[in-house]
Amino acid sequence: MMTPIRQRIPVPSFLDVATYVSLTAMSLLGISGLSSLPSQLMALGLVLSFGLLYHFVFRSERYQRTPGLYFGAQILILCLLFLLRSNNEDAFNFLFLILTIHIAVVSPARMAILWIAIGFGMLSLLILATVGLGGLYAILFYSVTFVVCGFFGSTIQEVERERDHNQRLVEELQSAQQKLRELAVIEERNRLARDLHDSVKQQVFAVSMQLGAARALLDEENQAYGPVAEAERLARQAGAELTTLIRELRPPNLGKKTLAEALQEYVIDWSRQNGIAADLKIDNVSSLPLPGDETLFRVTQEALANVARHSNARHVMVELADQDDEIILRIEDNGVGFDLSQVEKGVGLDSMRERLETVGGHLNVSSGTSSGTQVVAAVRRS
């Protein structure tokens, strides 16, 4: 039993066109050399069989499981065409050369040599059987053309293999460039987070301490006490906002953590910092390959930041589940909600959508006044 062809070499477009043109031209030439209508109809049927097998079996790569059956059938069809004894039999013989190129383009070297030898042997036997020793010159000519066509087909195979290899290299390079861009963004976020932490946050903290000290020195009946206390509250709120912003700027450290572990740690910390009860439910989810897990983590950060800033919620449910080849992240709060038609872009929904779209995910948000908000993000596993 012939070994299936393991490599995949697509038929080049120029060879595809050349095959159809050659098949049409040579078939018309060969059929015109037949004297009787029955032989012409038989030749037409054989030619159509050759063309249909090429189109529906060879080009669709269905031949790969049983290449011997396909190549054997095509050689048999060409032998039958030869036996019709057209006055222009070289036109039909030319199809042997086309088949030789097809074999060499898609087959490993040993298989190609075997089938080309079988095709050449069958054609030589037919020539000797019908012409006799006078056909030795034709056999010699075809021996050279079969070898040339075989080398031509193997060259096409090498070119296509190199083209495929180069295409993979280009895709890998593009992927590497994308990762470099992502790393550059992450590095810029880290730098900005460090600058905010080391300068602005420290200054806001110092202002808050100074205002606290001033408030402690004032009597509550003093006219300046109220404004100072309010300024102190605003400074603390600004500090809390800066802390949240810095945490959002820092990329999630998922190198040694699964997405579930990172979410559990973050949700607990967020709940403690904002004084909002939060439950996390995880349904048998393993870590996604980057950037899927990082994207869902960032969406969680953005969604919970919106809850803390705008919802006045007392409770939040964060759920991570594996459903229908997708990782589903659901964040639901019992806050005041909002009118989706009136929402401003600054709320962060566009940012979450853009993040998910870069990894082939999607976002769905549902909310209503006084009915809370539900954010559902989904990313495909592959």
N, C-alpha and C positions, 0 to 999 in steps of 0.2 A: 504493500500500500504506500502510495506516494506521501511523503512528509508534507504537512500543510506549510504554506509560506508564512513565516513569522513576522517578517518586516513589512512595514506599510509604506509603499512608494506610490503616491498619487500619480495618475496619468497626466503628464504635462498638457496644457491646453493646445500647444502647437502640434503635438503628436496626435491629439484627439482630432483636430481639424484635418491633419494630413491623412489620418486613417479613413475618415469619411470621404474625403475628396478622392483618395486613391481607390477605395472600394467602389465608389460610383463610376469613376472613369474606366478603371480596368474591367469592371463587370460589364459595362456597356460594350467595350471593345471586344471582350471575350465572347459575349453572347452574340454579337454581330457576326462572329466567325462561325457560328453554328448554322447548318443548312436547313434543319427541320424545325417546325414549330414545337413539337413535343420536347425536343432536346433544349430548345431555348427556354421553354417554361420550366423544365427541370433545373436548368442552370440558374434561372431567376429565383426559384425556390431555395436552392442551395446558397446562393449569394445572400438572400434575405436572412436565411438561418445564421450564416456567418455574422452578418451585421447585427442581428438581434441578440445573439449570444454576446457579441462584443459590448453592445450598449447596456443590456440588462444584467449581465453576469460579470464581465470584466471591469467595466467602468464603475459599477456599484460595489466592486471588491468582494462579491459573493463567491468568486472562484477560489478565494484563499483557503477555505476549509478543504476543498478537493481540487487542487490545481490540475492533477492528472486527468480528471474527468473533463475539465474544460479544454485543456490543451489537446487532449486526445480527440475530442469531438471536433475541434476546429481543424486539426490535421486531416481527419477523416473526410470532412466536408470538402477540403481543398483537393484531396485525392479523387473524390468523386467528380469534382469539376474537371480535373485533368482527364479522367477517363471518358468524358464526353467528346474529346478529340476536336476541340475548336481549332479552326484555321489560325486563330490568334491565341494559341494556348499560352504563349508567354505572358499574356495579360493575366490569366488566372494564376500562373506560376509566380507572378509578382506578389500576389497575396501571401505566398509562403514567406517572402521577405518581410512583409509587414508583420506577420505573425511572429517571425524570428525576433524582430525589434521588440514586440510586446513581451515576449518571453524574457529577453535579456533585461528589459527595464524593471520588471517586478520580481525576478527570481534570484535566489542566491546563486553563486557562480556554478556550483556542481549541478544543481537542478537545471540551470539555463543550458549548460553544455549538453546534458542528457537529452532535453527536449529538442534542442536545435539539431542534435545528431539524429534523433528520431525523425524529425521533419525532413532533414536532408536525405536520410536513408530511404524514406518512403518515396520522395520525389525521384531519387536516382533509380530505384527499382522500377518505378513506373516508366521512366524514360527508356531504360534498357528493355523493358517488356514490350513497349510499343514501337520503339525506333531501332533497337538492337545496338550493336557496337558503334553505329554511327552517332549515337547520342552521347558518346564519351566526351566530346568537346563541350556539349551543353552541360554535362555533369561537372566537368572541370570549371566551367564558367560559374555555375551555381555554387560550387564549393568555395570559391573566392567570395562571391556576394553574400553567402550565408555567414562566413567569418566576419566580413566587414560589417554586416548588419548586427551581428552579435556584439562586436566591439562598440558599435554606435549605440546600441541599446544599453550596454553596461556603462558607457560614458554618461548617458542621460541619467541612469540610476545614481551614479556618483554625484552628478551635478545637483539632482533633486535632493539627495541626502545632505549635501553640503548646504543647500539652500534652507532645508528644514533645520539643520543645526544652527545656521546663522540666525534664522528667525527665533529659535529658542534663546540664543545669546542676546538678541535684541530685547526680547521680552524680559529676560533676567536683568539686563541692564536697566530697562525702564522700571522694573520692580525695585532695583537697588537705588535708582534715582528718587523714586517715591519715598523709600524708607529714609534716604538722606534728608529729603525735604521735611519729613515728619520729625526726624531727629533734630533738625535745625529749629523747627517750631518749638519742640519740647525744650531745647536748650535756651531759646529766647524766653519761654515761659518761666523756666527756672531762674534765669537772670533777673527778670522782672519781679518774680516772687521774692528773691533774695534782697533786691533793692528796696522793695516795699517793706519787707520785714526789718531790714537793718536801718532804715532811715525814717520813712513816714510813720510806720507803726510805733516806733520808739518815741517819735516826737508827739504823736497823739497820746501815747501813754503818759509822757511827761506832762503834757497839758492837762490831762485828766487828774494826775496827782496834784498838780499845782492848784487846780480848781477845787479839789477835795480839801486841800490844806486851807485855802481861802474860805471855803464854806464853813470849816470847823472853827475859824476865828470869828465868824460873824454870828450875831444873834439872829434868831428867826424873825424877830420884829424889825430887823434892819432892812431897808428898802433894797439893798443890793443882794440880800440872801436869796430871794427867788430867782433872779436872773443867773446868779452864780450856780445855784443848784441845777437849773435847767441846762446851763452850759456844761456842767459836769456830766449830766445825763446824756447830752448829745455827744460829748467826747467819748464816753464809754460805748455808746451805740456806734460811733464811727470806728472805734477800735474793734468792735465785734464784726462790723461789716468788712473791715480790712482783713481780719483773720479769716473770714469766710472767703474773701476774694483771693487771698494768698493760697488757701487750700485748693481752690478751684484752678488756680494757675499751675500748681504743681501737678505733674502727671502722676497717675496712680502707679505705685510700685508693685507691679504684678509679676516681677521676675520669678519669685519663688512662691507665689501665692496663686491659688485658683481664683477665678472671678467671685465665686461664692464666699471664699474666705475674706477677700478684700472688701466685699460689700458688707459682710457681717461686722467687720472692724469699723468701717466707715459709718454705717447706720447707727451703731451704738454710740460712737463718738459724737455724731451729729445730734442725736437725740439728747445727749447729756448737755451739749453746748447750747442748744436752742430751747431746752425745756419743753420739748414736744414728744409725747409718747410715740414710739415707733416699733412696729413688729416686722420681722423679716421672715419670709417663708420661702424655702428653697426646695424645689422638686427635682432631685436627682440630676443636677446640672454639673457637668465638668467644664473645665476652662476652654474657652474658644481660642483659636490661634489669633494672634494680633493681625489686624487692628480691631477685630470684633469685640474682644473682651474689654479692651481699653475704651472703645467707643461706648459700650453699655455702661461702663463705670462713669465716664464723663457725663453721659445723659443722666445718670443717677444724681451726680453732683449738681447738675444744672436744675433738675426737677426739684430736688430737696431744697436748694437755695431759693427757688421760687416759692416753695411752701413756707419757708421761714420768713420771707420778705413780704408776701402778699396775702397769704391765705387766712391768717388768724386761726389756723387749725389747732386742735388739741390732740389729734391722733393721726398717724400716717401708717399705711400698710405698704410694704415693699415686697413684691413677689417675683421670684425668678423661676422660670419653668421651661421644660423642653417639650415643645408641641409641634408635631408635623414637620420635623427637620428644621425647626426654627427655635432659637432661644428667645423667649418672651420675657420682657421686663415690664412689670406693671407697678405703678406707684399711684396710690389713691389716698386722698386726704378728706377730712370731714370739715373743711374750712368753708369760707363764704362763697367760693367759686367766682366765676366771672362770665361775662358775655363774650363768647368767642368772636362774634362779629365786630366787637368793639375793642378787642385786645390790641395792645400796642406791640410793635416788634421788639421793644426792649425787654419784654417779659422773658425772652430766650427761646421761644418755640422754634423760630427760624434757625437758630444756632443748633438746636438738637436735631432738627430735620436734616440740616446740611451735614452734620457729623454722620448720621445714619446713612445718608445717600452715598457717601464716599465708600462705604463698605457694603453697599447693596441692601441696606435695611430700610425700614420705614417707620413712621411715627403716627400714632392716632391719639388725639386729645379730645376728651369730652368733659364738659363743665357747664354749670348753670348757676345763676345767682342763688346763693344760700343752699346749694346742693353739693358742694365739694367739687373736686377735680380728679380726673383719672387720666394718667399718662401711660400709654402702652407703646413700648418700643420693641421691634423685632429684627433679628439678624439671622440670616440663614447660616446653617452649620458649615456649608461648603459653597 
